[in-house]
Amino acid sequence: MLIDINLLPQKERKRRLPVYIAIASIALTIIGTAFLLIHMNLSQQKLENLTTELDMKKEFRIQQETAMNSIQSSDGLQELQTAVQWAEQYPIDTVPVLEHLTALLPERGFFKSFNYTEEGVINLNVQFDTSRQAAYFLNDLKSSKWIGEAKLTSVETSQGETAEDTIVLPEDKIMPRYLGQYEISLNQAAIKNELAENEGGDE
């Protein structure tokens, strides 16, 4: 009986692990690519949505600005109508009022500013040599028939310091000036009557 003995090394069977690894790598690549494409698609869609929303906001803002401009134009027209109505209701010329107030000033009193508001109130800034003159002028205002109410809101020196008393300086020094601020309400009925009487007398 013959015995066959093969002393050559047998070929090792090919291992299947590398094949599995390759298949898994391909699968992961496909999945990763699909995920990336989906993510890019979602990002693009989100960007388009944001762009659309931004355009809508811009359009809405333009509409709001147009509406506000229209409202402001309406307000301007309303203010003009109010001014016309006020002028018709209070047709008092400021020239006679200024002349009357000037006549009440002391010898060295001067107007620094004159503001006549729509409510018929005069804000007056007057320069005096002494603080006493500011008080005398207030008393003359209250005694006038043309004045309904008069207030002395403040008295200050020209340097901006509040002046309570008259400051007497040597002859070689310049005396400070005093600025009195007044709030005056006109007696419009009395002014109209007197002006009408004067016009009638002139005729």
One Martini backbone bead per residue (centre of mass of N, CA, C, O) as a GRO file, in nm:
protein
  203
    1MET     BB    1   0.095   0.037   0.024
    2LEU     BB    2   0.051   0.366  -0.064
    3ILE     BB    3   0.187   0.676   0.056
    4ASP     BB    4   0.075   1.015   0.035
    5ILE     BB    5   0.313   1.271   0.069
    6ASN     BB    6   0.275   1.628   0.130
    7LEU     BB    7   0.530   1.876   0.177
    8LEU     BB    8   0.379   2.111   0.076
    9PRO     BB    9   0.249   2.412   0.122
   10GLN     BB   10  -0.044   2.537   0.182
   11LYS     BB   11  -0.278   2.744   0.078
   12GLU     BB   12  -0.408   3.008   0.193
   13ARG     BB   13  -0.692   3.131   0.273
   14LYS     BB   14  -0.882   3.367   0.193
   15ARG     BB   15  -0.963   3.644   0.337
   16ARG     BB   16  -1.271   3.834   0.413
   17LEU     BB   17  -1.214   4.102   0.565
   18PRO     BB   18  -1.130   4.304   0.340
   19VAL     BB   19  -1.398   4.294   0.197
   20TYR     BB   20  -1.567   4.409   0.425
   21ILE     BB   21  -1.419   4.675   0.445
   22ALA     BB   22  -1.473   4.775   0.159
   23ILE     BB   23  -1.778   4.771   0.176
   24ALA     BB   24  -1.801   4.964   0.418
   25SER     BB   25  -1.660   5.206   0.284
   26ILE     BB   26  -1.857   5.242   0.052
   27ALA     BB   27  -2.108   5.282   0.225
   28LEU     BB   28  -2.006   5.530   0.380
   29THR     BB   29  -1.961   5.707   0.133
   30ILE     BB   30  -2.252   5.709   0.037
   31ILE     BB   31  -2.378   5.819   0.296
   32GLY     BB   32  -2.209   6.078   0.317
   33THR     BB   33  -2.291   6.196   0.044
   34ALA     BB   34  -2.594   6.205   0.099
   35PHE     BB   35  -2.579   6.385   0.351
   36LEU     BB   36  -2.440   6.626   0.213
   37LEU     BB   37  -2.659   6.680   0.002
   38ILE     BB   38  -2.888   6.728   0.202
   39HIS     BB   39  -2.753   6.961   0.357
   40MET     BB   40  -2.718   7.150   0.112
   41ASN     BB   41  -3.018   7.165   0.042
   42LEU     BB   42  -3.111   7.284   0.314
   43SER     BB   43  -2.930   7.537   0.308
   44GLN     BB   44  -3.042   7.654   0.046
   45GLN     BB   45  -3.335   7.674   0.144
   46LYS     BB   46  -3.277   7.857   0.387
   47LEU     BB   47  -3.154   8.091   0.224
   48GLU     BB   48  -3.406   8.146   0.056
   49ASN     BB   49  -3.591   8.210   0.295
   50LEU     BB   50  -3.426   8.450   0.404
   51THR     BB   51  -3.439   8.621   0.149
   52THR     BB   52  -3.746   8.642   0.138
   53GLU     BB   53  -3.781   8.769   0.419
   54LEU     BB   54  -3.607   9.021   0.364
   55ASP     BB   55  -3.776   9.129   0.129
   56MET     BB   56  -4.036   9.160   0.293
   57LYS     BB   57  -3.922   9.361   0.501
   58LYS     BB   58  -3.845   9.581   0.302
   59GLU     BB   59  -4.128   9.624   0.188
   60PHE     BB   60  -4.259   9.694   0.461
   61ARG     BB   61  -4.082   9.941   0.522
   62ILE     BB   62  -4.161  10.105   0.275
   63GLN     BB   63  -4.460  10.119   0.346
   64GLN     BB   64  -4.422  10.263   0.617
   65GLU     BB   65  -4.275  10.516   0.509
   66THR     BB   66  -4.503  10.603   0.325
   67ALA     BB   67  -4.714  10.632   0.548
   68MET     BB   68  -4.557  10.840   0.722
   69ASN     BB   69  -4.537  11.059   0.506
   70SER     BB   70  -4.840  11.094   0.481
   71ILE     BB   71  -4.889  11.173   0.777
   72GLN     BB   72  -4.698  11.419   0.784
   73SER     BB   73  -4.849  11.574   0.567
   74SER     BB   74  -5.110  11.589   0.727
   75ASP     BB   75  -4.988  11.737   0.970
   76GLY     BB   76  -4.894  11.987   0.814
   77LEU     BB   77  -5.178  12.069   0.725
   78GLN     BB   78  -5.296  12.093   1.010
   79GLU     BB   79  -5.099  12.312   1.110
   80LEU     BB   80  -5.179  12.523   0.901
   81GLN     BB   81  -5.476  12.542   0.980
   82THR     BB   82  -5.421  12.626   1.273
   83ALA     BB   83  -5.267  12.888   1.207
   84VAL     BB   84  -5.499  13.025   1.059
   85GLN     BB   85  -5.701  13.018   1.290
   86TRP     BB   86  -5.526  13.180   1.487
   87ALA     BB   87  -5.502  13.437   1.315
   88GLU     BB   88  -5.810  13.488   1.314
   89GLN     BB   89  -5.846  13.491   1.633
   90TYR     BB   90  -5.545  13.662   1.661
   91PRO     BB   91  -5.533  13.985   1.520
   92ILE     BB   92  -5.255  14.089   1.659
   93ASP     BB   93  -5.037  14.332   1.652
   94THR     BB   94  -4.700  14.359   1.750
   95VAL     BB   95  -4.630  14.659   1.733
   96PRO     BB   96  -4.809  14.783   1.961
   97VAL     BB   97  -4.696  14.599   2.178
   98LEU     BB   98  -4.402  14.693   2.163
   99GLU     BB   99  -4.460  14.991   2.218
  100HIS     BB  100  -4.584  14.947   2.497
  101LEU     BB  101  -4.340  14.804   2.631
  102THR     BB  102  -4.133  15.029   2.576
  103ALA     BB  103  -4.281  15.248   2.752
  104LEU     BB  104  -4.219  15.073   3.027
  105LEU     BB  105  -3.937  15.127   3.019
  106PRO     BB  106  -3.660  15.223   3.117
  107GLU     BB  107  -3.416  15.424   3.008
  108ARG     BB  108  -3.195  15.153   3.021
  109GLY     BB  109  -3.385  14.965   2.858
  110PHE     BB  110  -3.358  14.637   2.685
  111PHE     BB  111  -3.418  14.431   2.430
  112LYS     BB  112  -3.311  14.090   2.360
  113SER     BB  113  -3.598  13.932   2.350
  114PHE     BB  114  -3.885  13.813   2.137
  115ASN     BB  115  -4.172  13.592   2.211
  116TYR     BB  116  -4.461  13.486   2.024
  117THR     BB  117  -4.706  13.280   2.090
  118GLU     BB  118  -4.996  13.103   2.012
  119GLU     BB  119  -5.117  13.161   2.316
  120GLY     BB  120  -5.039  13.471   2.385
  121VAL     BB  121  -4.733  13.451   2.475
  122ILE     BB  122  -4.464  13.632   2.627
  123ASN     BB  123  -4.111  13.612   2.579
  124LEU     BB  124  -3.892  13.813   2.781
  125ASN     BB  125  -3.574  13.991   2.730
  126VAL     BB  126  -3.412  14.213   2.966
  127GLN     BB  127  -3.208  14.500   3.003
  128PHE     BB  128  -3.029  14.621   3.295
  129ASP     BB  129  -2.863  14.803   3.547
  130THR     BB  130  -3.071  14.692   3.762
  131SER     BB  131  -3.271  14.494   3.964
  132ARG     BB  132  -3.489  14.708   4.028
  133GLN     BB  133  -3.585  14.756   3.737
  134ALA     BB  134  -3.711  14.476   3.705
  135ALA     BB  135  -3.929  14.524   3.924
  136TYR     BB  136  -4.061  14.779   3.804
  137PHE     BB  137  -4.144  14.653   3.534
  138LEU     BB  138  -4.335  14.445   3.656
  139ASN     BB  139  -4.530  14.651   3.784
  140ASP     BB  140  -4.607  14.788   3.513
  141LEU     BB  141  -4.728  14.540   3.381
  142LYS     BB  142  -4.955  14.488   3.596
  143SER     BB  143  -5.083  14.787   3.542
  144SER     BB  144  -5.161  14.703   3.268
  145LYS     BB  145  -5.432  14.651   3.048
  146TRP     BB  146  -5.273  14.462   2.837
  147ILE     BB  147  -5.217  14.285   3.094
  148GLY     BB  148  -5.299  13.985   3.247
  149GLU     BB  149  -4.998  13.858   3.293
  150ALA     BB  150  -4.695  13.862   3.510
  151LYS     BB  151  -4.354  13.727   3.504
  152LEU     BB  152  -4.054  13.676   3.695
  153THR     BB  153  -3.832  13.416   3.639
  154SER     BB  154  -3.551  13.592   3.607
  155VAL     BB  155  -3.221  13.710   3.740
  156GLU     BB  156  -2.925  13.814   3.563
  157THR     BB  157  -2.620  13.840   3.484
  158SER     BB  158  -2.402  13.862   3.219
  159GLN     BB  159  -2.230  13.617   3.366
  160GLY     BB  160  -2.474  13.421   3.503
  161GLU     BB  161  -2.537  13.547   3.776
  162THR     BB  162  -2.729  13.572   4.035
  163ALA     BB  163  -2.937  13.857   4.115
  164GLU     BB  164  -3.037  14.021   4.418
  165ASP     BB  165  -2.849  14.275   4.411
  166THR     BB  166  -2.706  14.567   4.392
  167ILE     BB  167  -2.395  14.648   4.235
  168VAL     BB  168  -2.137  14.850   4.362
  169LEU     BB  169  -1.888  15.021   4.186
  170PRO     BB  170  -1.638  15.166   4.095
  171GLU     BB  171  -1.574  15.405   3.854
  172ASP     BB  172  -1.342  15.214   3.711
  173LYS     BB  173  -1.585  15.026   3.683
  174ILE     BB  174  -1.799  14.794   3.542
  175MET     BB  175  -2.120  14.740   3.538
  176PRO     BB  176  -2.340  14.508   3.551
  177ARG     BB  177  -2.573  14.334   3.381
  178TYR     BB  178  -2.931  14.279   3.363
  179LEU     BB  179  -3.138  13.983   3.317
  180GLY     BB  180  -3.478  13.968   3.235
  181GLN     BB  181  -3.737  13.722   3.267
  182TYR     BB  182  -4.051  13.705   3.093
  183GLU     BB  183  -4.407  13.628   3.145
  184ILE     BB  184  -4.667  13.716   2.910
  185SER     BB  185  -5.016  13.795   2.925
  186LEU     BB  186  -5.260  13.896   2.723
  187ASN     BB  187  -5.522  14.140   2.688
  188GLN     BB  188  -5.699  14.111   2.411
  189ALA     BB  189  -5.959  14.268   2.451
  190ALA     BB  190  -5.829  14.541   2.532
  191ILE     BB  191  -5.659  14.578   2.278
  192LYS     BB  192  -5.885  14.576   2.069
  193ASN     BB  193  -6.048  14.811   2.182
  194GLU     BB  194  -5.827  15.030   2.172
  195LEU     BB  195  -5.760  15.005   1.871
  196ALA     BB  196  -6.046  15.065   1.772
  197GLU     BB  197  -6.068  15.348   1.900
  198ASN     BB  198  -5.825  15.471   1.754
  199GLU     BB  199  -5.933  15.428   1.468
  200GLY     BB  200  -6.197  15.590   1.510
  201GLY     BB  201  -6.056  15.861   1.587
  202ASP     BB  202  -5.897  15.899   1.319
  203GLU     BB  203  -6.168  15.916   1.142
   0.00000   0.00000   0.00000
